[in-house]
Amino acid sequence: MSYGTLISPRELHALRQSSSPVLVCDCTFDLADTGAGARGYAAGHIPGAVYVDLDRDLSGAKTGDNGRHPLPRREDVAALMARLGASDDTQVVAYDAVGGAMAARLWWLLRWAGHPASAVLDGGLAAWRAAGLALEQEPPASPRPGRFTLRPPLSATVEYDEVRANLHAQAPRLVVDARAADRFRGENETLDAVGGHIPGAVNRFFRDNLQPDGRFKSPSQLKAEFDALLGATPANRVISQCGSGVTACHNLLGMEIAGLTGAALYPGSWSEWSSRPGSPIATGER
């Protein structure tokens, strides 16, 4: 059995005790303290987990106008996974201590690389602890390299020019912004030089996908909430964005859990849009 969206702590524990190949990745990261994730990993992580860094491993080279966390190349994703010991039949499980915000990025990248056995630990590190499962401090031994091959993408992207052209399309796609409501309105912007949002976008803060305990809401609840947001727009006409293409993946995961498939990621997101001269900018609720 493989997992393509979420896996529970008990399911992951059982999987690790079986003979099935599994790679567990700790993706915890703090935008305000970029070393905090690695320190947290060293203080205690799920046994056998490797640390995967947002800046180093899950992002590509910056050009100055392609956003704060541009996508790595698909070939680089495959090389990373192989180096960490994953092969084409490996179940990869991503987790973090920040509500799945960073783990969802790895989940999405793996789907983009064509790897369907990619899941996020539901509830993250807190849920693992709450289940009474052990942590360890020592990193695992260096793995034997895996055979991880690129396959047709299971997720889609759109680029800046497509999003810009979408503003004037007769039947525009719906842009869903995963940032907090105040940043969407153009208030309290601390990460990017300009506040606001892409004209016509709607707001779905990624944390709205979660229950109070940090686990994802049920598929039926997520579907009802996304249906209310999207209206008549089908999922395959949705563009997901955020500040830099990271938490937008959380909304894409929420939609996938809800059975709403086919939405695309705008990787550059607001950090790219707001840095490009002449990009139209809206403020307020919508």
PEPE-V147590 format. One line per field, one symbol per residue. burial: # if it has 16 or more other C-alpha atoms within 10 Angstrom, else .. A space follows every 10 residues. Layout:
burial: ???
This chain:
burial: .########. .##.##.... .########. ......##.# #...###### ####..#### .....##### ##.#.##### ########## ########## ########## ########## ########.. ....#...#. .....##### ..###....# ..#..##... ..######## #.####.... .#.#####.. ########## ...####.#. .##.###..# ....#.#### ########## ########.# ########## #####..... ###...
